[in-house]
Amino acid sequence: MNPESRISLIAPCGIDCSICELYLCKDDKNLLDRLLSKGIPASVLPCKGCRNIDGNCPIMGKSCETYTCVQQKKHHYCFECDDFPCKNLHPAADRADILPHNMKIFNLCEIKRIGATAFSEKSIENKKRYYMGKMVLGSGPVI
């Protein structure tokens, strides 16, 4: 995937849609079948990425409030806002083991610090560190 396409798949909240299962199922029949078995309608799969579907995430069933907020404020990423970080980005323990919502602040800070292109090259490693890393107090998650 070319770098421009990759960057267009980074949602305003910092989630990298290009490494999301809802997007990746376009190339993986087993993953698609697993998502369909979880009740996600075939009509919304594969997802084309947040920016390409105007924030209408297939698993939410409605427009994303964070996406709408960023659009209304005419920002590209949440970190550009004077209210950053806001309640829409607040981490929560609920479903943190299966959803990437707790990665948003870290991702946005990375994008701000190193840019979207460099972030897109590191985001798969960040996701692995989050989901597969073992927490080492004082050092963060280690793969």
Salt bridges, closest charged atoms under 4 A:
ASP16 OD2 - ARG6 NH1 2.74
GLU21 OE2 - LYS127 NZ 3.13
ASP27 OD2 - LYS26 NZ 2.55
ASP33 OD1 - LYS29 NZ 2.86
GLU65 OE2 - LYS62 NZ 3.59
GLU80 OE1 - HIS75 ND1 3.95
ASP83 OD2 - LYS73 NZ 3.00
ASP94 OD2 - ARG95 NE 3.81
GLU110 OE2 - ARG113 NH2 2.53
GLU110 OE1 - LYS122 NZ 3.27
GLU125 OE2 - ARG129 NH2 2.74
